Amino acid sequence: MELKIIKQNLHQRILNLRAVESIVGNPQFERLYDQSDPESQYEVKQHIIEGRREALKNWMACHPSLELGEFSHNYLKKLGMTYSIPSWSRLTKPELLTEIQQWEDRHGQVQTR
């Protein structure tokens, strides 16, 4: 029984590290890393070493140099909901981009992304 638990834990750690490797190998990740200050780069290195996949994903999603069009469709839907854009859940990504940009232009602000 104990060996089975050890194998399951090892398997889960391997899957997590593969996910981290996939994130780190992403060209967008490399670009964001290169555009980051040394303090942020250090933090990212710690996330990689410790296998913190969610922390890396959050770091990428909140990076200040991201353009609106680089966000995922799901993230844009969340932003559409936050901005109270009508029918936000049924809009395509290009439609959401247009609506969000218009909302930000009208209100003269950009929500913290």
N, C-alpha and C positions, 0 to 999 in steps of 0.2 A: 504493500500500500504506500509506504513512504517513497519508494523508488518511483511509483506512478506520479506522485505529486511533484517530485523533483523534475521528472521528464516534462510534465505539463508546464511547470514554471519556466524551464529552459526553453521550451517551444514558444511560450508567450514572449519571453525576452528576445528571442531570435526574430519573431515577427515584428516586434517593436523596433528593433535595430534596422531591419529591412525597410521599414516605413521611414525611419530617420534618414537612411541612405538615399531613399527615393527623393525625399525633400531636398537634401543637400545636393543631389545631382541635378536638380532642376535649374535650367538657365536663369529663370527669374530669381531664384534664391541667390545664385552667384552674383547677379547684378545688384540686388538689394544689399548683399553683404559688402560688396565693393564700395557702395555708396554710403555705408554706415561709418559712424565715428568709431575710434578705437575702443571706447567703453562699450558700445553696443556690440561690436565684434567679439569682445571678450565674453560678454554675456551669452552670445550665440554659441561660442565655442563650448561654454559650460553646458548649455542645453544639449549640444551634440554629444559631448563626453558622457553625460549622464543619461542619454537616451530619452530626453523629454520631447517627444514628438508634438504634443499639443502646444507646448511652449514655443516651439519653432513655427508651428502653423499660426499661432497668434501673433508672433513677432512679424511674420511675413504679411499677415492681414492688416496689421496696424502700422506698417512702415510708412513714414511720411512722404516718401517719394513716389508712392503708387498713384497712378492716374485712375480716374473713375472707371474707365473701360477695362482695367486690369482686374477688377473685382469679379468674383464669381456671380452667376445669376442668382443663386440663393442669397448671397450677401446683399445684392442689390434689392432683392425682394424685402429683406429685413429693413433696409434703408427706406424703401418705398412705404413700408408699414409705419416706420418712425415718422416719416414726413406726411403721413395720411394722404398718400396719393391714391386717387380713386382706382379701383380695380387692380391694385398693385400685384395681387397674387396671380392674375391672368395675363399680365403683360410679358412680352418677350424681352430678352436682354436689351436689344437696341431701343425698344419702346421705353423700358425703364430708364436707360441712360438718358434719353431725351427728356423724360418727365422729371427725373432727379435734377438734371442740369437746369431745366426751366425753374424748378422750385428753388434751387440755390440762387439763381439769378434774381428771381422775384424777391426773395427774402434777404439777399445780400449776405448770405452766410453759408458756411459749409459745416455740417455737423461733424463732430469728432468721429472719425472712421476707425 
